[in-house]
Amino acid sequence: MTDTPQAFHTNRRRFLQASGISIALPWLESQAIASSPAKTKRMLLISNNLGVLDRYFFPEDSGANYKASKYLEPLQIHRSQFTVFSGLSHPYVEGGHSTENCFLTAAKHPTGSQFRNTISLDQYAAESLGRQTRFPTLNLGINIDRANRSLSWTRDGVLLPAIDSPSALFRLLFTNGTEAERQAVIQKLKRQGSILDTINSATNSLNTRLSKNDRRRLEQYFTSIRELEKRLLDSGQWESRPKPVVDEPPPTDITDSARFIEKFDQMLTMARLALETDSTRIVSLMVDAFATGVYHYEGDTKSMTGYHNLSHHGQRDEYLRQLETTDLRQMALLSKQISTMKETRIQDESVLDQTMLLFGSNMGNANTHTNTNLPILLAGGGFKHGQHLAFDRERNSPLSNLYVSMLQNMGIATDQFGSSTGRLNGLNF
């Protein structure tokens, strides 16, 4: 009797176990038929560091039959593809604007004298999945203060600067250099690798002569070096492969920071292109509203004051009206992004089915500098959506529980991240 693919798979496994052989066999077509590969999963993580007006974001009702709030109305055509959350925050992450670097890390007490950030959600996922793509992650920003702010942080708590130029990002993703240029890059990577070898050799002998704290610092340094070495190796391997081709024309940077809504739209397009071409599977995007001055909140009409000052509205009607218009325009951009991701297909799935789109903020209420009850929305990714998951707005559940659910959805075997106590109840995939 001829073995079916499944039978072949079973018999092959038994043979290896019985014979005690522990070697890697070559790829076999029949084996590929027998096993169903895990579905590709992606992340798009977006944060506005001044948040939104909470009064218009959270629905009053919970569950699947909630009435959409004003800010969720532009998203109602996608109601079955997203979940809105209330009652989530990071425990002991307090201090107003100082929490903006902790949105994806959950690092406690950011105003403390001994504060050091921890690894962000995107980098944590990249440690398991990042080598599958040309770029393990992409860290993007809009009007970003690159020296002081980022959503992305290394395991050692080092800020990773954000890319804030769509044209530079386009060249990085889609522009192939000449053969001579590629070889020059490869040689440069090799030289950098040899320099790292020298650094390792020169510092290894120090280890036995250092204090406990110094040895810890040196080990952190070596960890960074080893990570850099892996990235250099990956870069060299990818450099010889052609970059994907897209139909989109190269973007022209919007240099006027007052056009931040248009800049947001432009960077969302770039994030989508990066994901759908599989250039990366993990993208973070910080909207640095804090660093945004007077801006065009509606057409050519400018705000009365800078975004930060506007957020401290003190219940002034005109400030609130301008903030409401600004927030609604951002919600419309999210709706547009979800629509495009739904319409774009990779094999038998939409990009939205494959991608978890997270929108939120470290700021629950910018007017009062509150860092609890954060505005959080998650779309796509294959989760069972269409509900308002309402947790206790006074005694919040850890936002990191949602992050654990997202990591598990990506196929990463973990039940802990940041301040989590497990995965988030009520959210399933």
C-alpha positions in Angstrom: 0.0 0.0 0.0 1.3 3.5 -0.9 1.8 5.8 2.1 -0.3 8.9 2.2 1.7 12.1 3.0 0.5 11.9 6.6 1.5 8.3 6.9 4.9 9.1 5.4 5.4 11.8 8.0 4.6 9.4 10.8 6.7 6.6 9.5 9.7 8.9 9.0 9.4 10.2 12.5 9.3 6.6 14.0 12.3 5.6 12.0 14.4 8.4 13.4 13.3 7.7 16.9 14.0 3.9 16.5 17.4 4.3 15.0 18.5 7.0 17.3 19.7 9.2 14.5 19.9 12.9 15.3 20.7 14.6 12.0 19.0 17.2 9.8 17.6 15.5 6.8 17.2 17.4 3.5 13.9 19.0 2.6 11.4 16.6 1.2 8.4 17.5 -0.9 6.2 14.9 0.7 7.1 16.2 4.2 6.1 19.7 3.1 2.7 18.4 2.1 2.2 16.6 5.4 2.9 19.6 7.6 0.9 22.8 7.5 3.2 25.8 8.1 2.2 28.4 10.7 0.4 31.4 9.3 2.4 34.6 8.9 1.7 37.1 11.7 2.6 40.8 11.7 2.4 43.8 14.1 1.7 47.5 13.5 2.0 49.4 16.8 0.9 53.0 16.9 0.9 55.6 19.7 0.1 59.3 20.0 1.9 60.4 23.1 -0.8 62.9 24.0 -3.7 60.4 23.6 -7.2 61.5 22.7 -10.1 63.0 24.5 -11.3 60.1 26.6 -14.9 61.4 26.8 -15.3 60.7 23.1 -13.3 57.5 22.9 -14.7 55.0 25.3 -18.2 53.4 24.7 -20.6 53.5 27.6 -21.7 49.9 27.1 -19.6 46.8 27.1 -19.7 43.6 25.2 -20.6 43.0 21.6 -23.7 45.2 21.6 -22.0 48.4 22.7 -23.1 51.7 21.2 -20.2 53.3 19.3 -18.7 56.4 20.8 -18.1 59.5 18.7 -14.5 58.5 18.0 -15.4 55.0 17.0 -18.1 56.0 14.5 -15.6 56.4 11.6 -14.5 52.8 12.3 -17.9 51.2 12.4 -17.6 49.8 8.9 -14.9 47.6 10.4 -16.8 46.9 13.7 -16.3 43.1 13.4 -12.5 43.6 12.8 -11.5 45.5 16.0 -11.9 45.5 19.7 -11.9 48.6 21.9 -10.6 48.3 25.5 -11.1 50.3 28.7 -9.6 49.9 32.2 -6.1 49.0 31.0 -2.8 50.6 32.0 0.7 49.8 33.1 1.0 49.4 36.9 3.4 51.9 38.6 4.0 53.7 35.3 3.2 57.2 36.4 4.6 60.7 35.9 2.6 62.3 33.0 4.6 62.8 29.9 7.6 60.8 31.2 5.6 57.7 30.5 5.7 58.2 26.7 8.8 56.0 26.4 7.2 53.2 28.4 4.1 52.5 26.3 5.6 49.4 24.8 7.9 48.5 27.7 5.8 48.8 30.9 9.0 49.8 32.7 8.0 51.1 36.2 8.6 54.5 37.8 10.0 56.4 34.8 10.6 59.5 37.0 12.7 57.7 39.5 16.4 58.5 39.9 17.4 54.9 39.1 15.0 54.4 36.2 16.2 52.4 33.3 13.9 51.3 30.5 13.4 47.7 29.5 12.8 45.9 26.2 9.8 47.1 24.1 7.1 44.8 22.7 8.4 45.1 19.1 12.0 44.2 20.0 10.9 41.3 22.2 8.9 39.9 19.3 11.9 40.5 16.9 14.2 38.4 19.1 12.1 35.4 18.1 10.9 36.3 14.6 13.1 39.2 13.3 15.6 37.2 11.3 12.9 36.0 9.0 12.8 39.3 7.1 15.3 41.9 5.8 14.5 44.2 8.6 13.7 42.6 12.0 11.7 45.7 12.9 11.1 49.2 11.7 10.8 52.0 14.2 9.1 55.1 12.7 8.1 58.5 14.0 6.2 61.7 13.0 7.5 65.0 14.2 9.7 62.9 16.5 12.2 64.3 19.0 14.7 61.6 17.9 17.1 62.2 20.8 14.6 61.7 23.6 11.6 59.7 22.4 11.0 56.3 20.8 8.6 53.4 21.1 11.4 51.0 20.6 14.0 50.1 23.3 16.6 47.3 23.5 16.7 44.7 26.3 19.4 46.9 27.9 17.0 49.9 27.9 18.7 51.8 25.0 16.6 54.0 22.9 16.4 53.1 19.2 16.0 56.3 17.1 13.0 56.4 14.8 13.0 57.0 11.1 11.0 60.1 10.4 11.7 60.5 6.6 9.3 58.6 4.3 11.6 59.1 1.3 14.6 57.7 3.2 12.5 54.8 4.3 11.3 54.2 0.8 15.0 54.1 -0.4 15.8 51.7 2.4 13.0 49.4 1.6 12.8 49.4 -2.2 15.8 51.0 -3.9 18.4 48.6 -5.1 21.9 49.9 -5.5 24.4 49.0 -8.2 26.5 45.8 -7.9 29.5 48.0 -6.9 27.4 49.8 -4.2 26.2 46.4 -2.8 29.8 45.1 -2.7 30.9 48.2 -0.9 28.2 47.8 1.7 29.2 44.1 2.2 32.9 45.0 2.6 31.9 47.7 5.1 29.9 45.2 7.1 32.9 42.8 7.2 35.1 45.6 8.5 32.6 46.4 11.2 32.5 42.7 12.1 36.3 42.6 12.5 36.3 45.7 14.7 33.8 44.0 16.9 36.1 41.0 17.2 38.9 43.3 18.3 36.7 44.9 20.9 35.7 41.5 22.3 39.3 40.4 22.4 40.5 43.5 24.2 37.8 43.5 26.8 37.5 39.8 27.7 40.6 39.9 29.8 39.1 42.7 32.0 36.3 40.5 33.3 38.3 38.8 36.1 39.6 42.2 37.4 36.3 44.0 37.7 33.8 44.5 40.5 30.4 42.7 40.5 28.6 45.9 39.2 31.3 46.4 36.5 31.1 42.8 35.4 27.3 43.3 35.1 27.8 46.4 33.0 30.4 44.6 30.8 28.0 41.7 30.3 25.3 44.1 29.1 27.9 45.6 26.8 28.8 42.2 25.4 25.1 41.4 24.9 24.8 44.5 22.8 27.9 43.6 20.9 26.6 40.1 20.2 23.2 41.5 19.1 25.0 43.9 16.8 27.1 41.0 15.3 23.9 39.1 14.5 22.5 42.1 12.8 25.6 42.7 10.8 25.6 39.0 9.7 21.9 39.3 8.7 22.6 42.5 6.8 25.3 40.9 4.8 23.1 38.0 3.8 20.2 40.2 2.8 22.4 42.7 0.9 22.9 40.2 -1.9 19.2 39.7 -2.4 17.1 42.1 -4.5 14.6 44.3 -2.8 10.9 44.1 -3.6 9.3 46.2 -6.3 6.2 48.3 -5.5 3.8 50.2 -7.7 3.8 53.2 -5.3 5.9 56.2 -6.5 8.7 57.3 -4.1 7.2 59.8 -1.6 8.3 63.4 -1.1 8.9 64.3 2.5 6.5 66.8 4.0 8.9 69.2 5.7 6.3 71.4 7.3 5.7 69.9 10.8 2.4 71.7 11.0 1.1 69.2 8.4 1.3 66.4 10.8 -2.0 64.8 9.8 -0.7 64.5 6.2 2.6 63.2 7.6 0.7 60.6 9.6 -1.1 59.5 6.5 2.1 59.2 4.5 3.9 57.2 7.2 0.9 54.8 7.5 1.2 54.1 3.8 4.9 53.4 4.2 4.3 51.1 7.2 1.7 49.2 5.1 4.0 48.8 2.2 6.8 47.5 4.5 4.4 44.9 5.9 2.8 43.7 2.7 6.1 43.2 0.9 7.4 41.2 3.9 10.3 43.6 4.3 9.5 43.4 8.0 6.7 41.9 10.1 7.0 44.3 13.0 6.5 48.1 12.7 6.2 50.7 15.5 5.1 54.3 14.9 5.1 57.1 17.4 3.1 60.3 16.7 5.1 62.8 18.7 2.2 65.2 19.4 4.2 66.7 22.3 6.8 68.0 19.9 4.2 69.3 17.5 3.7 73.0 17.6 0.8 75.0 16.0 -0.6 72.7 13.3 -3.3 72.5 10.6 -6.1 70.7 12.4 -8.6 71.2 9.6 -7.6 71.9 6.0 -5.5 75.1 6.1 -7.0 76.2 9.5 -4.3 76.3 12.2 -4.7 75.5 15.8 -4.9 78.3 18.4 -1.7 77.0 20.0 0.7 74.0 19.9 -0.6 70.5 20.3 0.7 70.1 23.9 -0.8 73.4 25.1 -4.0 72.5 23.3 -4.2 69.2 25.2 -4.2 71.2 28.5 -7.6 72.5 27.4 -8.9 73.3 30.9 -12.4 72.6 29.5 -12.2 75.6 27.1 -14.7 75.1 24.4 -12.5 76.2 21.4 -9.6 74.0 22.6 -11.9 71.0 23.0 -13.4 71.6 19.5 -10.0 71.7 17.8 -8.8 68.6 19.7 -12.0 66.7 18.8 -11.5 67.6 15.1 -7.9 66.4 15.3 -8.8 63.2 17.0 -11.5 62.4 14.5 -9.1 62.9 11.6 -6.7 60.4 13.2 -9.6 57.9 13.6 -10.4 58.4 9.9 -6.8 57.6 9.0 -7.0 54.4 11.1 -10.2 53.5 9.3 -8.5 54.1 5.9 -5.6 52.0 7.0 -7.8 49.1 8.0 -9.7 49.3 4.7 -6.6 49.1 2.7 -5.2 46.2 4.7 -8.5 44.4 4.3 -8.4 44.9 0.5 -4.8 43.8 0.1 -4.3 40.1 0.0 -1.2 37.9 0.4 -2.0 34.4 -0.9 -5.4 33.4 0.7 -5.5 36.0 3.5 -5.8 39.8 3.7 -3.0 41.8 5.2 -5.4 42.7 8.0 -6.0 39.0 8.9 -2.3 38.7 9.3 -1.6 42.0 11.0 -2.4 43.1 14.5 -2.9 46.9 14.4 -2.6 48.4 17.8 -3.5 52.1 18.5 -3.2 53.6 21.9 -1.3 56.0 24.1 0.6 56.2 27.4 -1.7 59.1 28.3 -5.2 58.5 29.6 -6.0 62.2 30.1 -3.4 64.7 28.9 -5.2 67.6 30.5 -4.7 66.1 34.0 -1.5 64.1 33.2 -3.3 60.8 34.0 -1.6 57.6 33.0 -4.5 55.2 33.8 -7.5 54.0 31.7 -5.5 54.2 28.5 -7.3 54.5 25.1 -6.5 51.2 23.4 -7.9 49.7 20.2 -6.7 46.5 18.5 -7.7 45.5 14.9 -7.0 42.5 12.8 -4.6 39.7 13.5 -7.1 36.9 13.4 -8.6 37.7 16.8 -12.3 37.3 17.5 -13.2 41.0 17.5 -16.4 43.1 17.5 -16.6 44.0 21.2 -15.8 46.5 23.9 -13.8 44.7 26.6 -14.4 46.8 29.7 -12.1 46.3 32.7 -12.3 48.1 36.0 -11.5 51.8 35.3 -10.4 52.4 38.8 -8.3 49.3 39.5 -7.0 48.7 36.0 -5.9 45.4 34.5 -2.3 45.3 33.1 -2.0 46.5 29.5 0.9 44.0 29.3 -1.7 41.2 29.4 -2.8 42.3 26.0 0.8 42.3 24.9 1.1 38.7 26.0 -2.0 37.8 24.0 -0.4 39.5 21.0 2.9 37.7 21.4 1.1 34.4 21.6 -0.9 35.2 18.5 2.4 35.6 16.7 3.4 32.1 17.8 5.8 33.2 20.5 5.6 30.8 23.5 5.5 33.2 26.5 3.0 33.9 29.3 4.9 36.9 30.6 5.9 40.4 29.4 6.4 43.6 31.3 4.0 43.7 34.3 1.7 41.0 32.9 -0.2 38.5 35.0 -1.0 36.3 32.1 -2.9 36.7 28.8 -5.9 39.1 28.6 -9.2 37.6 29.5 -11.9 37.8 26.9 -9.7 38.2 23.9 -9.4 35.1 21.8 -8.0 34.0 18.5 
